[in-house]
Structure formats: C-alpha cells, structure tokens
C-alpha cells in the first residue's frame, strides 16, 4: 500500500433530503444510505466473486437474522454471531477446510474459452471483503420496528467490523516452548482503479491465522487480523485497540501490506505523516498522524525486526530489501527532501519507508505502541511490504487467472518464510 501519487476525482455521497411530505415529529430518522465502499458491491466483478466463492449467502443470512430480532440486544447478538461466523468461514476456506464453494452451484461460462468457470481458489481474500460490505450495508440500511438510535447502529457496525476481521479472536494457547507471532493484513484498495483487486496481505492473514510454523527454536503460533483501508478507523484508534492487549504477550509482530512491484521491503523507518491519498471511501487526509498524547509523539519510529537476517535468507522467489529511504523536512528547512539512508536529527516526517499512506500509518502506530508499552528493546516488530499482486499478462477483465493465483500463493509462502526467519533470529 505505497503512496504512489495519483489524481482521484472527488466522489461525493449526497444524502437526498429534498422536499417530502411532513411526518410526525416522533417518527424515527430514516436509515443512512450505503457508503461509497458499499455501493461498489453492485458492480459485476464483486458479484461474480461472491457467487463463485459461495459467499453470496452471507449478507442475506444476516438480513434474515435482523428481520427476526425483536430487541436491540437480539440484533447485537445476531450481528456479533454472523460477523464471527464470516471470519471463521473465510479462514477455514483459505486453509482448506470445508467446500471451496457451495455444492450444487451452476458453473458459469468461462470467457477465456474451454470449459466452465469453477469456484475461486481458496487463497482468495476478496470473498471476505465483499461479503463483509454486504453485511455492513444490511446493518446500515436496516429499519427495525422498535427503532434504532444512531449510537446503537454505530455500535452494531463496530461489532460487525471487529468480529468479521478477526480483531477480537486473537487467542494463543497456554504452554511453555510455544512462541507467539501476531500478523496483520489489509483489505483490497484502489478499487475504483480496478474493482477486481485482491490484497495479498489480507490473503496472508487468512492463510496463516491459527497456524503453527516450525522454527529451529520450536513451534510458533501465528494469530492474525485484518484492517480496513479507511483513514477514519485509524483516527478512531482501531489499531491500538486491537494490538494493545496482545503486544506485551507476543514474541514477534509484523504489520503487512501490499507495496511495490516485484519485491518485498522490510521498512526500516515509519513517519508521522498522512499524505492525502484517497482511501476506500474516497477520502483523503493530509496531516500529522493523530495519536493519543500528541505532545510526546515522535516524528519517526523504527523497526525492531531482524531485517539483516531476513534480507540475507532465501525466503522465496521475490527479492527482499532493507528499505531505509524516507522523505523529511530537515531541521530548519521548509521543503521535503528524500533521504536514502533515513531521517536526520530534528527533521519532520513527510514519508516513511512505506510511504505516507495507511501502510506507513499502521507501521507507525504499531511500533509507537510497542515503544510506549516499554517493549522496544525486547519485542521484534515492524512492517513488511509485499509485492503488488498482479494479474496475468493480457487479463483486463477476468476476476482471476492462473498467474494471479500463483503470485498470491508465492507471496503468502514467502511471508511465512520471513516470519520463520524472524522468529529464529536472536
């Protein structure tokens, strides 16, 4: 999720409030309209992804549960249950448990010629993303007979986001000799550029959640969660809320996102700056990263991952780099300057090694939290940028192809190998 600058048209979501027939003063306010992110569900590619994965049943199931809810408490239990069910179903699918798609589905014609379209490969992260949006749209537009305040609807949406992203399901078994690794991924993004996009970091989170990697020092359990590509969620503290209970108990953590074409990067330095690139709601933010206690906020944080060992190890087919470059305004200066070897004393951040988008921000927030918890000298942690997940040559319309799947599987395997190296390095 690099900070490549592009011009995006401003997409406003207008709430239609025109002239209507007056209603009684006691009438409940109308439910909100779907968000920009939810409105993309109607496009052909998301619908095909949902059908071919069998995840097109997820939102209707929640809708039926909400229809039978007679109280807010019943609705909240239904939302929490169905959110957790979606996360577990996506994890199970990615790890080979259960059907890749529901049996009995009629196969779709294959435009590439020859045969029929089968279900999507299990490693695909997109069914989780689009199914979740179908669920949030149901909650956002639901109008129960018993009435629903804005605060109650917001709480339902928050419950759904946390449970369907695995953020409240991070649990490690007890016992000696088991290392604990925490990994985070992201949703797909830049969907107005190509709505078919998958995010290998999210796919990695699904593939590795709850798995054990064998290291030279013994087994290591991996737990994961996925985060939205939305500035507002980060402003509201979703990263800190999710990670704070676990960082003191884990042996290693890494935030992961999609970065540059054809390479992995271990980002050495993270900056306290948002560069304005539009998120999945087509909203941009240009400002200092907002955190608690801004008076003590540093301009830069650094990785404590064993980057030298990771770069030197044969982890997979993509090259891995120790990325030390940043963009700063030097002390006493006024203009941004690129520093290939990292920031200079007293400088102001304008981009970390991972840019000035949400990749950089999750790395900054996670490592700042590590430091504020007093764990900088004892807890290895930082950010890994994966290669951009590319479709096969010439594929500009199909939602998948063999090269696309191969690239994603290779990225997942290489992230796992990187985790193993990091866990084995003293």
CORCOR-V395997 format. One line per field, one symbol per residue. phi: phi as a letter, one per 30 degrees, with the letter a starting at -180 (. if undefined). psi: psi as a letter, one per 40 degrees, with the letter a starting at -180 (. if undefined). burial: # if it has 24 or more other ideal C-beta (glycine too) atoms within 12 Angstrom, else .. Layout:
# CORCOR-V395997
phi=???
psi=???
burial=???
This chain:
# CORCOR-V395997
phi=.dcddbccddcccdddcedbdecddddddddddededdddeddddeddddddcidddddeddeddddcdcbdddddddddddddddeddddeddciciddaddidddcecddjiibdcddddddddedddddddddddddcdbdddibddddddddddedddddcidccdbcddkdicdbccbbbbddahdddaddeccddddddddcdicbcdcdcjdbccbbabcdcbedddddiddddddedcedcccabbdbadbcdiacbcddbccdbccjddcdchccbbadedbdhddcdddbbbdcddddddddddcldcdccdccdbcbceeicbcdbdcdcjdceidcdbadecjbcddddddddddddedddicedbcdalbccddddcddeidcbddaaedededddddedddddddddddddd
psi=gifhhihhihhihhhheahihiiideiiiiiiiiiddddedeiddddddddeeeeeeddddddddddeheidddddddddddddddddddddddeehiidihiehhiiihdehhaihaiiidehedddddddddddddddehgideihiddddddddddddddeeedefhhhiiiiehihhhiiaiiiifeedheeiihddddddddeheihhhideaihhhiiiiiighdddddefdddddddeddeeieiihiiihciheiihhhdiiifhheehiaeefhihhihhhiigddehidiiiieigdddddeigeaehihihheiihihiheieiihhhdeiiiheihhehadeafadddddddddddddddefedeehhiahhhiihhiiihehedieiiddddddddddddddddddddddeh.
burial=####..........................#..########...###############.###.##..#..#..##.##############.###....##...............##########################.#...#...##..###############.#.....###############.####################.#...#################..#######.##.############..#############.#########...###.....###########..##.#.##.#.##########.........#..##...###########################.#...#############......####..##.###################.
